[in-house]
């Protein structure tokens, strides 16, 4: 299926989870926030399947000041 991640379309498995999506993108699980269809997804729900056609935003924390 196709999902949009940070404004880029990606082909993923039909049963892809947020965790699997992050792994495939090489994004670490720590210091990351994820929103699916404009709703922030708690880490406890990252093992649920990403819905078909979802818009996913992956935000990483940046240190500095």
N, C-alpha and C positions, 0 to 999 in steps of 0.2 A: 504494500500500500504506500501511498505518498503522504508525507506529513511535511509541514513547513517549520523549519527550525531556524530561528533568528533570520527570517525573511529568505531562506534558501530551501527549495524543495529537495527532500531526500526520499529515496526508496528504502523502506524498512520492512522487516518481516511482519506478517499480519498480527502476530502475537507479541510484538516488540513492547518492552516496558521502558519506563524512563531510565532505569538503571542500565539496561542494555543499550539504549540510545546514547547515553553519556559515555559508556565504555567504547562504543564504536566510533565516537567522535574524539576519543582520547582526553576527555574532560574528567578531572578528579572529582570524586563525590564530596569532598570537603571544600568549604568555602564557595559553594554554589547554591543558587536559588533557581527554582524551575517554576514556570507558569505554563499551564496548558489551557488553551482557549481563554486567556486573560484571567485565569484564576490561579493564585499561588498554590502549588501542590506541596503539602507537607512531606518531608522525607519518608514518613511512615507509609505513604501511598505510592512511592516510586516503583513498587513491584507490580502495580496494576498495569494492564495493557493500555497503550496510547490509543485513543480512538482514531478511526480512519479520518483522514483529512484534517487532523488537529493542527493548530498553530501553537508551536512550542517556543518559549523564550527561555534561554539559558543565560543566566547572569553570574559572573564570577566576581568575588570580592577582590578589591585591590587595596594593598597596603600603601601607606605613604601619608604625607601631610604637607 
